[in-house]
Amino acid sequence: MFDEFFNVCVSGDYEKLVELLEVDVEKPFLKAKSEDGKTGLELASSFGHLNIVQELLKTGAQINSVSDRGYSLIHWAACWGHLHVVKYLVDAGAHISCKNIHNETAKQIAERYKRNDCVIYLEKAELLFELKRLATSYKEVIADPEKNMGKLTKEDKIHGNRYCDEKIYWIENNRDMASAQQISDKINELKEQLRDSMSKLDDS
């Protein structure tokens, strides 16, 4: 059954996959590896079969699983230029900062193999992630007395939360149309807006 399962993941035979999943309730093949060391999910990502990827994740396969060499699902999809799979994985919460044994992110491996569509998309995804991370971390500092050490004024907190909320709202409404430069500008803008408040926490 394992060979049949791996063949389905390579060929993209969705109906056959559903049949296999219905037959074997315990689904031991989800964690099994093919002769070249890939799981079915990794094979489906490498060959660009989005419907197979979706079904396997829904069945219980792990979206942030990595190979022995540190390759994530996004690495495999980006390496072979399957932008539709990359987009789905990012939207589904896959870690885009994961690095393989060559210290490459998915964007960097896409650059190496000249998968330009994936490079452009992942560059934006990394910047969007960084903008949201900054806004969220700033809000945590503002809300936590132990982190802000009582050094922020009421005005600092009000303005800080407003600036962060504005950026999070901007992400939600502009993630698809914004350019990498626009996202980068928003990151720098938020840092500048909170520079004075955050500098208070560096004072001894």
N, C-alpha and C positions, 0 to 999 in steps of 0.2 A: 504493500500500500504506500510506503514511503516514496518509492520511485514514481508511482502514479501521481502522488501529490506534488512532487517536485516538477514533473512534466507539465502539470496543470498550471503551476506558477510561472513557468517559462512560456508556455503557449498562450496563456490568458483565457483558457476555457472556463468561463465563469460557471456555466451550468454544471460542469463536471465537478468543480470545486464544491458547489452547494451540495451536490450528491454525496461527495466524500464526507463532508462535515455532518450530514444527516445520518450517515451510516455509523460513524465512529463517535460516540458521545464523549469519550474521554479526550479525544483529539491529541494523542501523543506526538503527532507529527508537527505540531506548531513549534516545538522547540528542537526538532530534529534538524540535522544539517546534511546537505547534499555532499557528493564526492569532493566538490571544490570548497567545502566548508561554509556554504551559505545556507541560511534558513529559507523557508519558502517565502517569507515576507521580504527578505533581502533580494531574492531572485525576482519577485514581482516588481519591486522598486527598481531594480536594475533594468528590467525589460519594459518598464513603463506601463504596466497593467494596473491602472488605478482602481478598477472595480475589484480586482483580486486583493489589492492592498487594503481597501476599505472593508471588505468582508473578513479578512484575517484579523484586522484590528478590532472589528466588532465582535469577533469570536473569542478574543482574549489575548491575541499577540500583543507584545509591548511596543509602543511607538518609539520609545527612546532606548531600545535595545541596541547594543553595539557588538561588532565582531571582535574576535581576538586581537585584531590589528587596529581596533578603535574606529572602524567605519560604522557610521550611523546610517539609517535609512535615507536621510537627506544626502549624505555623501554618495550613496549608490545612485540615487536618482539624478543628482547634479552632475556626477561623473559622466553619465550617459546622455545628459541633456534633456531629461524628461521634465520639462517645466511644469506641466499640469500636476505631476506627482509631487514635485517640490512645493508648489503652492498649497496643495491639500495638506501636506505634512506640516507646513508652517502654521496654517490656520488651525490645525488639529492640536497644536501645542508641542510639536517636536522641538528639541533643543538645537538651535542653529549655531551655537557657539562650541559645540562638541568638536574635539580635534582627534585626528587619527594618529598613528604612530609616526607619521611624517610631520606632525604638528600643523596639519592643515585643517581648516574649517571647510564646510561644504562649499562656501564661496571661493575659497582658495583652490580647491580641487577643480571647480568649474573653470576657474581662470587657467589652470594648467592644461586642461583639455579643450580650452577655447569654446566653452558652452556659454556664449555671450548672453543669451536670454536669461539663463540661470544666474549668471554673475550680476547682471543689472537688478534682477528681482531680489536676490539674496543681499546685495548691498543695501537696498532699501529696507529689507526686513531687519537687518542688523541695526540700522539706524533707528528704525521705529522701536525696536526692542530697547535700545539704549535710552531713547527719549522717555519711554514709559517707565523704565527702571529708575531713571533719575527722578521723575515726578513722584513715583511711588515711594522711593527711599526718602526724599525730602519730606513728604507728608508724614512718614513714620517718625522722622526726627522731630518734626513740629509737634506731633501728638504725644510723644513719649518724654515725660519729665526727666527720666534718667539719661536719655540721649541728648536732650537740649540743655540739661543741667540748669534749668531755670534762667538761662541767659537771654531768651527771646522775649520780646515785649508782646503785648496783646496785638499791637499793630503788625509786628513781624509775622505772627501766626496767621492773622487774617489775610494779609497780602500774600504770604507764602502759599497758603492753601488755595487762594484764588488763582495765582499764577500756575500752580500745579494742575488744578482742575481744568484750567483753560487749555493746557497742553494735552491732557488726557482726552478732553472733548475734541480737540483739533485732530488727534490721531484717529478717533472713531469716525470722523467725518471726512478725512482727507487721505487715509491710508492708501487708497487705490490711485488717486490722481496726483498726489504730491511727488515731486522729484526728490532725488537723493540730496540735492543741494538745499531744497526747502526744508527737509527734515533736519539736516545738519544745522541750518540757521536757527531752527526752533530749539535745538539742543543748546546752542551757544546763547540764545536769548534767555532761556530758563536759567542757565548758570549765571548770567549777568544779573538777572532780576533778583536772584537769591544770594548773590555774592556778599553783600554787606551783612545780611542776616547770618549766613553760615560762617562768616569770618569771626563772628562773636564767639563761636564755639571753639575756635582755635586759640583764643586768648587764654593765658594762664591765670 
